[in-house]
Amino acid sequence: MAVFEKVQEIIVEELGKEASEITLETSFESLDADSLDIFQIINEIEEEYEIAIETEEGLNTVGDLVKFVEAKVAE
């Protein structure tokens, strides 16, 4: 499964949104995600990929998060 699809699945699960609402350009703000929601999404991603995401800084869109995870997984 591609990173985007897994991240999308986690966001759908955490926020109760439709998958069609979540694209690489989608901002977390437009999904009405608060800091706790974002923390939970990041926590799920860390567990799924066995990586550490130290900060949400610069992770404003789903695409930003996907790029970050892909870079971490490639390390």
N, CA and C atoms as a LAMMPS dump frame, in Angstrom:
ITEM: TIMESTEP
0
ITEM: NUMBER OF ATOMS
225
ITEM: BOX BOUNDS ff ff ff
-5.0000000000000000e+02 5.0000000000000000e+02
-5.0000000000000000e+02 5.0000000000000000e+02
-5.0000000000000000e+02 5.0000000000000000e+02
ITEM: ATOMS id mol type element x y z
1 1 1 N 0.852 -1.2 0
2 1 2 C 0 0 0
3 1 3 C 0.886 1.247 0
4 2 1 N 0.54 2.177 -0.849
5 2 2 C 1.301 3.416 -0.937
6 2 3 C 1.135 4.225 0.349
7 3 1 N 2.139 5.03 0.652
8 3 2 C 2.111 5.847 1.869
9 3 3 C 0.863 6.735 1.881
10 4 1 N 0.56 7.373 0.745
11 4 2 C -0.613 8.257 0.712
12 4 3 C -1.875 7.497 1.083
13 5 1 N -2.052 6.299 0.512
14 5 2 C -3.271 5.535 0.791
15 5 3 C -3.38 5.167 2.265
16 6 1 N -2.247 4.82 2.884
17 6 2 C -2.26 4.453 4.308
18 6 3 C -2.553 5.682 5.166
19 7 1 N -1.908 6.799 4.848
20 7 2 C -2.148 8.046 5.586
21 7 3 C -3.613 8.462 5.423
22 8 1 N -4.125 8.357 4.214
23 8 2 C -5.523 8.689 3.942
24 8 3 C -6.446 7.81 4.791
25 9 1 N -6.159 6.526 4.836
26 9 2 C -6.967 5.578 5.623
27 9 3 C -6.97 5.954 7.112
28 10 1 N -5.794 6.316 7.63
29 10 2 C -5.674 6.709 9.038
30 10 3 C -6.485 7.982 9.306
31 11 1 N -6.409 8.951 8.395
32 11 2 C -7.151 10.205 8.565
33 11 3 C -8.657 9.937 8.519
34 12 1 N -9.087 9.107 7.595
35 12 2 C -10.512 8.751 7.495
36 12 3 C -10.978 8.134 8.812
37 13 1 N -10.162 7.219 9.34
38 13 2 C -10.484 6.539 10.594
39 13 3 C -10.552 7.509 11.771
40 14 1 N -9.563 8.39 11.868
41 14 2 C -9.483 9.312 13.006
42 14 3 C -10.515 10.437 12.942
43 15 1 N -10.762 10.954 11.76
44 15 2 C -11.606 12.146 11.638
45 15 3 C -13.015 11.845 11.135
46 16 1 N -13.259 10.622 10.708
47 16 2 C -14.581 10.271 10.201
48 16 3 C -14.941 10.997 8.913
49 17 1 N -13.934 11.269 8.097
50 17 2 C -14.161 11.947 6.814
51 17 3 C -14.257 10.903 5.702
52 18 1 N -14.704 11.335 4.529
53 18 2 C -14.731 10.468 3.358
54 18 3 C -13.347 10.479 2.717
55 19 1 N -12.92 9.343 2.197
56 19 2 C -11.608 9.259 1.542
57 19 3 C -11.513 10.26 0.393
58 20 1 N -12.626 10.487 -0.299
59 20 2 C -12.623 11.415 -1.441
60 20 3 C -12.332 12.853 -1.028
61 21 1 N -12.502 13.164 0.264
62 21 2 C -12.236 14.52 0.77
63 21 3 C -10.743 14.747 1.001
64 22 1 N -9.966 13.668 0.986
65 22 2 C -8.558 13.756 1.381
66 22 3 C -7.65 13.545 0.181
67 23 1 N -6.998 14.633 -0.235
68 23 2 C -6.031 14.579 -1.33
69 23 3 C -4.696 15.062 -0.789
70 24 1 N -3.67 15.019 -1.623
71 24 2 C -2.353 15.507 -1.193
72 24 3 C -2.399 17.003 -0.875
73 25 1 N -3.314 17.736 -1.509
74 25 2 C -3.405 19.187 -1.303
75 25 3 C -4.255 19.552 -0.09
76 26 1 N -4.957 18.6 0.486
77 26 2 C -5.855 18.878 1.61
78 26 3 C -5.069 19.329 2.84
79 27 1 N -5.474 20.453 3.412
80 27 2 C -4.811 20.918 4.637
81 27 3 C -5.535 20.323 5.839
82 28 1 N -4.801 20.161 6.923
83 28 2 C -5.419 19.646 8.147
84 28 3 C -6.446 20.636 8.677
85 29 1 N -6.182 21.918 8.432
86 29 2 C -7.115 22.96 8.858
87 29 3 C -8.46 22.786 8.153
88 30 1 N -8.436 22.479 6.86
89 30 2 C -9.69 22.318 6.105
90 30 3 C -10.458 21.07 6.546
91 31 1 N -9.764 20.134 7.196
92 31 2 C -10.417 18.93 7.724
93 31 3 C -10.947 19.145 9.141
94 32 1 N -10.796 20.386 9.639
95 32 2 C -11.203 20.721 11.01
96 32 3 C -10.486 19.855 12.045
97 33 1 N -9.215 19.538 11.769
98 33 2 C -8.424 18.726 12.697
99 33 3 C -7.795 19.634 13.745
100 34 1 N -8.055 19.332 15.016
101 34 2 C -7.41 20.097 16.075
102 34 3 C -6.082 19.427 16.44
103 35 1 N -5.365 20.003 17.383
104 35 2 C -4.04 19.489 17.714
105 35 3 C -4.097 18.042 18.236
106 36 1 N -5.154 17.692 18.942
107 36 2 C -5.293 16.318 19.432
108 36 3 C -5.511 15.351 18.265
109 37 1 N -6.345 15.759 17.299
110 37 2 C -6.563 14.928 16.102
111 37 3 C -5.249 14.688 15.375
112 38 1 N -4.49 15.762 15.189
113 38 2 C -3.218 15.655 14.476
114 38 3 C -2.255 14.764 15.257
115 39 1 N -2.229 14.909 16.57
116 39 2 C -1.384 14.058 17.41
117 39 3 C -1.751 12.582 17.218
118 40 1 N -3.045 12.282 17.212
119 40 2 C -3.493 10.898 17.056
120 40 3 C -3.139 10.355 15.677
121 41 1 N -3.294 11.166 14.649
122 41 2 C -2.948 10.751 13.285
123 41 3 C -1.456 10.454 13.21
124 42 1 N -0.636 11.354 13.742
125 42 2 C 0.817 11.164 13.721
126 42 3 C 1.211 9.932 14.525
127 43 1 N 0.573 9.732 15.658
128 43 2 C 0.848 8.566 16.492
129 43 3 C 0.583 7.265 15.722
130 44 1 N -0.549 7.209 15.025
131 44 2 C -0.897 6.033 14.21
132 44 3 C 0.151 5.795 13.122
133 45 1 N 0.578 6.877 12.479
134 45 2 C 1.565 6.767 11.398
135 45 3 C 2.9 6.286 11.955
136 46 1 N 3.3 6.817 13.112
137 46 2 C 4.55 6.38 13.749
138 46 3 C 4.515 4.882 14.032
139 47 1 N 3.386 4.392 14.539
140 47 2 C 3.257 2.966 14.831
141 47 3 C 3.268 2.137 13.553
142 48 1 N 2.54 2.595 12.542
143 48 2 C 2.429 1.862 11.281
144 48 3 C 3.783 1.692 10.6
145 49 1 N 4.571 2.776 10.565
146 49 2 C 5.835 2.761 9.834
147 49 3 C 7.067 2.614 10.725
148 50 1 N 6.836 2.531 12.046
149 50 2 C 7.934 2.412 13.011
150 50 3 C 8.972 3.522 12.818
151 51 1 N 8.455 4.743 12.776
152 51 2 C 9.299 5.936 12.642
153 51 3 C 8.935 6.906 13.753
154 52 1 N 9.753 7.945 13.903
155 52 2 C 9.453 9.004 14.871
156 52 3 C 9.236 10.303 14.104
157 53 1 N 8.146 10.965 14.416
158 53 2 C 7.863 12.276 13.83
159 53 3 C 7.954 13.253 15.001
160 54 1 N 9.051 14.012 15.032
161 54 2 C 9.349 14.851 16.198
162 54 3 C 8.482 16.091 16.279
163 55 1 N 8.038 16.598 15.144
164 55 2 C 7.306 17.86 15.146
165 55 3 C 6.271 17.875 14.044
166 56 1 N 5.211 18.634 14.276
167 56 2 C 4.209 18.805 13.223
168 56 3 C 4.547 20.034 12.38
169 57 1 N 5.619 20.719 12.75
170 57 2 C 5.993 21.947 12.059
171 57 3 C 6.236 21.681 10.577
172 58 1 N 5.609 22.481 9.745
173 58 2 C 5.788 22.325 8.311
174 58 3 C 4.907 21.239 7.711
175 59 1 N 4.153 20.546 8.541
176 59 2 C 3.251 19.507 8.038
177 59 3 C 1.832 20.082 8.013
178 60 1 N 1.585 20.907 7.014
179 60 2 C 0.302 21.606 6.941
180 60 3 C -0.722 20.897 6.075
181 61 1 N -0.23 20.097 5.129
182 61 2 C -1.146 19.38 4.235
183 61 3 C -0.871 17.89 4.318
184 62 1 N -1.803 17.127 3.788
185 62 2 C -1.629 15.675 3.733
186 62 3 C -0.373 15.354 2.914
187 63 1 N -0.156 16.093 1.835
188 63 2 C 1.029 15.895 0.993
189 63 3 C 2.326 16.111 1.76
190 64 1 N 2.364 17.139 2.605
191 64 2 C 3.557 17.396 3.431
192 64 3 C 3.852 16.189 4.319
193 65 1 N 2.799 15.652 4.922
194 65 2 C 2.954 14.513 5.819
195 65 3 C 3.412 13.28 5.048
196 66 1 N 2.824 13.043 3.879
197 66 2 C 3.2 11.881 3.056
198 66 3 C 4.664 11.981 2.65
199 67 1 N 5.102 13.162 2.192
200 67 2 C 6.508 13.355 1.786
201 67 3 C 7.44 13.09 2.977
202 68 1 N 7.066 13.587 4.137
203 68 2 C 7.869 13.4 5.335
204 68 3 C 8.012 11.918 5.669
205 69 1 N 6.891 11.202 5.637
206 69 2 C 6.9 9.764 5.957
207 69 3 C 7.721 9.01 4.925
208 70 1 N 7.545 9.329 3.645
209 70 2 C 8.311 8.634 2.584
210 70 3 C 9.812 8.847 2.795
211 71 1 N 10.208 10.062 3.163
212 71 2 C 11.624 10.347 3.401
213 71 3 C 12.149 9.562 4.603
214 72 1 N 11.361 9.488 5.677
215 72 2 C 11.751 8.759 6.884
216 72 3 C 11.894 7.259 6.609
217 73 1 N 10.934 6.712 5.865
218 73 2 C 10.93 5.281 5.556
219 73 3 C 12.132 4.924 4.679
220 74 1 N 12.547 5.858 3.84
221 74 2 C 13.674 5.624 2.914
222 74 3 C 15.025 5.67 3.629
223 75 1 N 15.061 6.22 4.841
224 75 2 C 16.335 6.371 5.567
225 75 3 C 16.963 5.029 5.89
